[in-house]
Amino acid sequence: MNALAAALLATTLAAGSDDEVIARLHVQVDARDLYVSSCRDVFAHDPEAGLATIGFRYQVAGARRLATGEYGGTVVFGLGDIVVEVPGVIAWPRMSTADRHRAEALRSAIVHHEIGHVRIAEAVRDALNVHAPIVAPDPFAFRADADAVGRAGFERFKREERDYDALVDHGRRQHVAPGDLAGTDTILRCSD
């Protein structure tokens, strides 16, 4: 197992199927049909047929002056709007039954890859929310510390997203992903 896979395994993913992740996190799935002139044109204009847009954010909760005169509170990470864009149908003229099966397998693999991004965002959020409150001598230092924690958490989220795509080559090598992230590669072998 390479270092990227090991790092992804260190982030504990919540259980559940892709459909359960969609329901649990209220993921908006935008399906757009992909009609092309031939099998070879499926990736001709866009090498990635899917996209996950995840609103990863943080806020300060419970900020207050403590009995000691210091200021304290907690940085809480959350997921805002999550939109996954995937093909609803992948089709081209004169598709055989085998073509339709391969196109549907590709569509399902794209969905799984994009939901993988959502799983990672959820895991990073959960990992970041297990931390001690921030305590600082004054409100200005508290705010600076809270912002630093928030920025570091956001950077971790972006890094783990990049690491996931690097490991699986944006889904084209999804089979190498660890655990529930593993799946069918987002490739289509054309016979025409």
Secondary structure, 3 states (H helix, E strand, C coil): CCHHHHHHHHCCCCCCCHHHHHHHCCCEEEEEEEECCCHHHCCCCCCCCCEEEEEEEEEEEEEEECCCCCEEEEEEEEEEEEEEEEEEEEECCCCCHHHHHHHHHHHHHHHHHHHHHHHHHHHHHHHHCCCCCEEECCHHHHHHHHHHHHHHHHHHHHHHHHHHHHHHCCCCCHHHCCHHHCCCCCCCCCCC
